[in-house]
Amino acid sequence: MCIVIENIKKKNMSEAKLISNTIFEDDNAILNFISLIESEDNTYKLGIGVKGLNVDVKFTKSSTDNFELSFELNKEENFDLEYFFIKPAVLFADGMKIFIQNKDVKSIHNSYSEKSPVTKCKIEVQAFRGDFDDSLWLKSKQAAFYRYETAIFEPYESGITFDITTNKDQKYSFKNGVLLNIEDSPILFYYEQIDTNYGYYIFKSQKEIDFNKFEKIINSARAALGLISGFYMGDNVYYISLDRSKGLHGITYRYNNIKENINNKYPLLDHGIYNDIPESELNLNSNQFNELVRLLYIHEEYLRASLLLINAGNTQGISKGSLAAVALETISSTIEKKQSTKKIVTEKRVESQLKYELEKGLKKIRSAITEEQYKTFETKIDHINTIPNAQKLEDSFRLLGIELDEDELYCLSCRNRLFHGALPKNKNLNMLNNDQLIFLISNRLILLSAILLLKKAGYGGKVIDWGFTEVTKRMAISQGKRIKAGNAFRDIETKHSDF
């Protein structure tokens, strides 16, 4: 079914972790600003619509990446903390304002002691911004900084062949970025590793753009990266907007603790270095990644399906297969939209005669069935010449020139049972127990769903078949056999042979 490549070399980790020695000047300014925001040394004045209240507050980042607004109130001060759930607040410091919207307040806590004259207050905040003026986010240069932890994910695992460097010398060998261009909106996507522990994935618009479009492109890129690498960047993000025509008043920011980070540890593309496989057959080049992002941007169905596949990689058992089955149906039905008029019988005369005979037979038994049953049969006759879902699924692969072998067709046939929480019928792979069978089929459904999108994006290389890889290795361990190195691959362009 698949091939396992043993001629694998260990990646040069020192090279993979190489940090670019030049960060863009404006990036340094933004990183310094982020450090200032997150500093525990700052003290702010609390600005709210309560007359006579003069309070110094701290605003610090917590271990959950939410921010905590903390301050003390004298007991005689009559202030209801529920205010923060109802109205916005502003924090003032030299040269800085932080606007907190009531919808972004997650929790309120207070504590007091009879022996103490003060009440300690804590307000937990998920998001904040530097303005209340949405017009500042229209037709401006924009950037987004997503933090990543190297202990969780490293950029060399992304599945992308970066071809741009942030070094001033564009001939510099270290590459850390690609240029996305979606609907004539060029956006530089790159990473900067700050130290050995963390760094930032950065998106920076090269032209003026509205925030809503900028965010939609970014979300598509996040999903594309998550699909191929298993890492969905969704921890926390700083957005920066710059309208140079407005001078200092045209600079603003937002922070959001998304808390959607996923690293499912099942990348579709292999970041290893193999002796006998070129990188072009293992990773997406910049044009292919751009096309994948574009597909997710213009087709909401593809975007939703990609998010389902990322989450499927993070689950176990039948749930994994169920999510993959939904994603596969979504992707294939979108591909098949152009084929929606396709019929089993193409001749209209034959189709009309078939429907006539069936309707005539149905009328003969009308008195023997209920009106509801009659209408149900009548509807089925109207759709009698529609291609079955199973065939539509297979056709979506044929339309893209992807050949399926017997085992893959079997996995496709199991999708409906997994979708309804039932065990597949084990007629083709009876050497596997139920857990192994579900794992293999579920991962195959993820793979098959993904290769439809990858092929549409122009990628025809190798995709990791995790189902076959892990099941084969587990069986080898249980039988005391030597485990082969490397992963099992599904080659998109060619029909592969049995292992």
N, C-alpha and C positions, 0 to 999 in steps of 0.2 A: 504493500500500500504506500509506504513512504520510504525515504532514504535517510539513513543516519550517517552523518559525516564524522569521521574520527580524526581527520587531519586538522585539528583545531589548535591554534596557538593562543596562549594567554595574552590578553591585551596588556600593553605596556601601561601600567597604571599611572606612572609618573607623567607620561605623555597625556593620558586621558584626563588627568586632573590638572593639567597645566592651566594656570590662570593668566588671562590676558594682562599684559603689563601696562596697558593703556585703557582707561575708562574715559568715555566721552566727558568733556568738561561739565556739561549740564547735568549728566548723571551724577557726578560728584556732588553737585549742588543739591540735587534731589535726595541723595543718600544722606547727606549731612542734615537736610531738613527732616528726614525720617528719624534719624538719630535724635534730633532735638525733640521731636514730638514724643518719642518713646523714652526720653530721659526722665528719671525719677526726681531730678533736681528742680523741675519747674514748679512754680506756684502761680495760680491763676486767680482772678477775681470772678466770682459767679454772677452772671447777669441774668436775672429773671424778673418777671413782672410782679414782684412783691416789694412794696414800698418800705424803705428803711432797712432792708436786709443787706448787710455788708459782710460777705463771707469769703475767706481765702480757702481755695480748694487745691487738691492734688489730682492729677489726671494721669494714671499710670497703666501700662500694659500688664495684663495678668497672664498666668500660665496657660489660660485657655485662648489667648489672643484677643479676648474682649478687653475693653478698657474700663478701669474703675475710677469713678469720680468719688473722692472721699473728702469729707469735711466734718467739722464739729459745730454743733449748735448749742447755745445756752438754753437751758430748760425753759426759761421764761419767754424765749422767742417762739411765737406762735406760727409755726410753718409746717404745713402738711406735705410730706414727701410725695404724696400721690400726684402732686403738681407735675412731676417729671413724666408721668404717664399721660398727662392731659395737654401740656403746652411745651413748646421748645425752650431750650436754654442756650446761653452763650457763655463761653469762657474767654476772658481777656488777659493778655499778657503783652509785654512790649513787642510791638510789631506783629502780633499774631492774634487771630480769632478762631475759636473752635465752636461750630454750631452743632448742637445735639438736638435731633428731632425726637419727639415723644415716641414715634413708631419704632425707633431704634433702641429704646430702653428695654433691657431684658429683665431686670429684677431690681428691687429696692430692699435694702437691709438697714436696720438701725439697732443700736445696742446702747444701753444706759445702765447706770448703777445708782442706787439711792445715795451712795457716798460721794458720787461725782456730780459736779454742777453742769456737765455737758452730756449731750447725746452724740454718739459717733454714727455717722451716716455713710452709706456706700451705695452708689448707683452704678449698676453694671450696664455698659453700653456696647452694642455690637457694631455700630457704624457712626461716623460723624463726617463733617465736611467743613470747608473753609468759607462757605457762602450759603446764602438762601436764594441766589439769583441763577436760575437755570439758563438764562441767556448767555452766561459766561461759558457754557458748554456747547455752544453752537458755533460752527465755522471757526474752529481754533485748532492749534497744534495740540495733540494729546498723547499722553504716555500712560502705561500701566506697569506697575512693578509687583510681580508675584514672587513671594519668597519661597525658596525650597531649602530643605535640609539635606545635606549630602548623606547623612545616615539613612535617609529614606529613599532618595533618588539622586542620581548624578546625570548631568546632561549628556554624557557620552552614551547613555542607555536609551536615548530618545528615539532611535530608529530613523534619524534624519541625517543626511550628509550635508553639514553646514558648509557654505562656500563663500561666506563674507566674514571679514575680521573687523573688530572695532578698533584695531590698531591703526594709527595714522598711515602706516606703511601698508598699503593694500596687498603687497607681495609677501607680507608676513605669513609664515606657514601655519600658524594657529588660526583656525576658523571657528567662529562661535555664533554665526547668524545666517539668516536667510531673509530675502526680501519677498514679502507677500504683496500681491496686487489684486485686490478684489474690487470689481466695479470701479476701476480707475481710482482706487484709494490705496496708494502704496503705503505699506506699514513694515517697518524693520522689526524683525523678531529675532532676539538674540538673548544670550545669558552672560552674566558677569558673576564669577565666583568671588565673594568678598574675602573669605578665608577658608580654611579646610573644613569648616562646619556648615557653612550656609552660603547662599548666593541668591540672585534674583533672575527670573525670566522676565524680560523686558519687551514690551510692545511700544513702538514709537511711530506715530503717524508722520509721514513725510510731506503731507499737504494738510490744509485745513479740512476738518471733518466734524460732523455732529457727533455728540457723545453716543447717542443711541446706535448709530451705524458702527462707530468704533467698537463699542461693547459687543455688538452682534458678531463682528468679524473676529474679535478676540475669543468669544465663546465658541465659535466654530473652530478656531485654531486649537483651543484647549481640548475640545472633543476629538479633533483629529490626532493630536499628540497622545491623548489618552487611549484612543483606539489602537494605535500601533505600538505603544510602549507599555501600556497597562497603568501609566501614571497620569492621573487627572489632577492637574494643578487647581486646587480649590481651597487653599488654606486661608490666606488673607491677601488683600491687594490694596495698593495705593494708586489712585488715579490722579494725574496731573493735567491741568488744562492751561494753555498759554495763548492769549490773544495779544500779540505784540502791539497792535494798534491802540490798545488801552493802557499801555505802560504797566506800572506796578499793579494797577487795578485789574489788569487782565490775567493775573496769575491766581489760580485757585487749585484746590485739591479735594479729594474724597478718600475715606478709608472704609473698607468693608471686610468684616471677618466672615467669610463665606462658609467656612467649616464644611466643605464638601470634598476635602482631599481624599483621593483614593490611590493606592498603589497595590494592584491586585497580584503582582508578581508573575503575571502570565503575559508578557509582551508578545505581540504577533510577529515582530521583526527581531532578528538576532543581532545583538551588538558585539558579538564575539568576532575574532579575526580568524578566518579559515585559510589554510594553505591553498585549497583548490576551488574557492568560491570568491569571486570579486565582490567588493563592497556594493557595487551597483545591483547585485542580485540579492542583497540582504537589507539594504536601507533605501528609503525614498530619497531621490535627489530633490533639489529645491523646487523645480518645476512640478514634480509629482506631488510634493507636499502642498504647494500652492493650489493645485487642482483639487486635491482632497478637501482642503479648507473651503474652496469655492463651492464644491458640491454640497457640503454641509451648510454653507451660508445660504444658498439659493433654494435648497430643498429641506424644509423643516422636518420632513419624514426621515431623511438620512441622518439629520442631527439627533433626533429622538432615538433612532435605532442605534446609533453609535454610543449614546449614553447608556442604553440598555445593555449593550455588549460589554462596556466597561464595568458596569455593575454586575453583570453575569460572571465575569472573571473573578469577582470578589465574593461570590457565593458558592455554596456547595450543594451537592445532591440534585434532586429533581428541580429545585428552584433555579439552578444554573441553566438547565435545559429549557425550562419554561420561558425564562427571559430571552434566551437565545432564539427560541422558536418564534416569539413575538417579533423580535428584531428582524429575523429572516423573512417573515411574512410581510413586514413593513417595507423592507428594502426591495424585495422581489415584486411586490404589488406596484411600487413606484416605477420600477424599471418596465413593468408590463403595461403601464398606462397607455402606451402607444399601441399595445396589442389588445386593448380591451374589447375590440370588436371581433377578435379571433373566435371562430366557431369550430365545433367538432366536424359538422357537415357544412361545407362551404357553398354548396349549390342551394340557392334560395327556393327552387322548386321542391327539392327533396325536404328541406326544412319545413316548408309550409305544409306538405303532405303529411309529414310526421306529426306536426302539431294538430292538424285536422283530425287524424285518426285517433290520437290520444284524447282530444277534447270530446270526440264523439263517444268514445268508450266511457269517459268520465260521466257524461250526461246520462248514460244508460243506468248507472248505479246511484244516481243522485238521491233517489228516494231512500236508499239503504244507509246513507251516511248523514252526519250532521252538516249544517251549513258551514260551520267552522272548518270541518274536515274537507268539505268541497272546495272552499277558498284556498286551503293549504295546497291541495293537489293542483288546483288551477294555477297557482303561483309557480309551482315546480314545473309544470308544463311550459310556462312562459320562458323558463330558464333552462329548458331541457337540452338546448344545444350549446350551453356555455361550457367552456373548458374547465375541468375540475381543478381545484386549488393545487393538488399535487403536480399536475401537469404544468400549471402556470409556474410553479417553483422551478421545475426542470427547464422550462422554456427561458426563464430569466438568465440561466447559465448559458444556454445555447445562444441566446442573443448576443452575449458578450464573448462568445467563442471559448468558453470554459468547458472542458470535457469532465464528466463525472464518471467515476468507476463504480463497481457494484457495491462496495462497502459504503461509499458516500451516498448512493441512492438509498441504501438501507437506512442510513442515519436520517436522511430526509423523511423517509416513511415513518420514522419514530416520533417526529416532532409533535404530532397531534396528541399522542398519548402523554408525552412529557408536559405538554401545554395544559392538560387536564389532570396532572398530578398522578398519572398511572405509570407503572413500569413498562418499558418497551418489551415487545415479544422477542425473546432471545433465540432467533432461529439461525442467524448468520454467524454469531460470535459466541457459540455455546461453551467455549473454553474459558470465558470470563464469568466471574460471579456478578451479582446484581450491582454492587458498588462500582466495580471496574467498568461494567457495561454502561452505567449511567454517566460515569466520568468521561469515558471515551466518546459517547454519543453527544453529550452536552458540549464538550470542547470542540468536537467536529462541527456542530451547528454554529458555534461562535466563529470558527475558522471559515466555514462556507459563507456565512453572512458577510464577514469582513472582506473576503476576496472579491466579492461582487463590487464593493466600494473601491477597493484598491485597483481592480482592473479598470473601472471607469475613470480612475485618476491617472491611468497610464502606467501603472506598475505591474510588471509581469514576472517578478522575481520569486523568491522563496518566502514562505510563511511557516512559522513553527506550528507543527501539529502536536499540541500538548497532550491531547488524548492518547495518541499512539506512543509518544515519547515516554510519558510517565507510567502508563499501563505496562508497556514492554519492560521498562526498568524494574517495576515492582514485581512482575512475574519472574524476571531473571534473578532478583534477590531471593525470592521465595524458593527458587529451584537451585540456589547456590551457584549460579552461573556468573561469569564476568559481565560487568555492566559496560556497555559501549559509551564512549565519550560523545559529546555533542548532542544535538537535537534532531528529531525527525522533522523533515521539511515537506511541505506541500508546494510543488512548483506550479505556479498559476498558469504559465504558458503551455506546459505539456502535461499530458496524462501520465501520471507516474506509475511505476511498476510496483508489484507487491514486495514487501520487505522480506 
